[in-house]
Amino acid sequence: MTQNDALASFLGPELFERLDWGRLTHAQRDAILSVFRVGLGAGAQSGVVSTIDCVLAAGRVVICEDGTRWAACENDDAELIEDWGAGAMVAIHRQLIYRLDPYQAAEVELLRL
């Protein structure tokens, strides 16, 4: 089984296809894989790859397509997230949200309403 096969079976074929894996740089691929390696190494599937559905409150609030809501922890984080905007593909793990193209990261916390 190749690395691509393993990731496709883990994520599911629809999400894997949306990643457009063949067009990602090696750095982007490594960033995605590192999120899942850490989660799996901890015995939990805690890494999530999603697309930003919308960004609110000048980047302070992120709503992902899976319905999760995240709050930026710092003003610098909010500025980054606001620049990313809707449609950006992100990976979220251990209160960090990683934009995959170009690779950037911001600290977030889960919003519970």
N, C-alpha and C positions, 0 to 999 in steps of 0.2 A: 504494500500500500504506500503510495507516495504521500508527501506532505500535503499536497493539494487534495488528494482523496480523503485523508484524515480530517482536514479542516472542513471539506464539503459535507462529510457525514456528521461532523459535530454541529455545524451551523445549520445544516439543511440546504438542499440544492438551490432554493429560491434566494436566500440571503447570500450564499456563496456566489451565485451568478451576478447579483447586484453589486457585489464588491468589485467585479470586473478584474479579478486577480491578475490576469495577464498584463494588464496595463499599469499596475501599481509598481512603484520602484521597490528595490530591495529594502530600503529603509522603511517604507510604508508597510511592506509585508512583515518585516521584523517587529514593527510596533504592534500590529494586530496580533501576531503570534505570541508576543511577550505578555499581552493582556491575558490570553487564555492559558499560557503556561503557568503564570503565577496563580491564577484561580484554580486550575486543575491540581497544581502542586500543593495547594492548601486543602485539597479534598473538596472543593466547592466549585461549581460552575458560576463564578461570580463575575466574569467578564461579560460585557454586553456590547455588541456592535449594533448601532442604530443610526438613523438619519434624523437630523434636527427638523422637527415639524414647524416650530416657530420660536422666535426669541422675543422676549418681552422685557419691559422696564429697563431699557438701555443696556441689555445684556445681563441683567441680574437674574432673569428667569429663563430657563431653557425647557421647552416641552419637546420630547422625542416622539417619534412616530409610534413607539410602543406604549405611549401614554404616560411614561414616567416624567416627573417634573423635578428639575434640579435648580438650585440657587447657587450663584457664584459667591465665593467666600470673600473675595477682595475686589476693589475697584479695577485693578489691573486685569483680573480674571474676567470681569464683566465686559471690559473694553475688547478683550480678545474674542469673547463669545459673540458680542454684538457684530464684530467684523465678519465672523464666520457665517452668520445668518442661516435662514431656512435652507434645507437641502444639503447641508454639509454632513458628510459621513463621519461619525465619531465612535470611539470606543470608550466605555466607562468602566472603571475598575478602582476600587478602594478610594473613593471620593476624588478621583481625578478623571477629567474628561479630556480625551485626546482627539484632536482633529487629525485626520489621516492624510490630508493633502492641502496645503503643506503641513508637515508634522508640527503641531503645537500642543501645549497642555495647559489646563487651568484647573484649579481646585474648586470642587463643588460639594454641595451636600444635598441629600434627597429631601424634597419638599413633601410633606404629608399634610393634605388638606382635609 
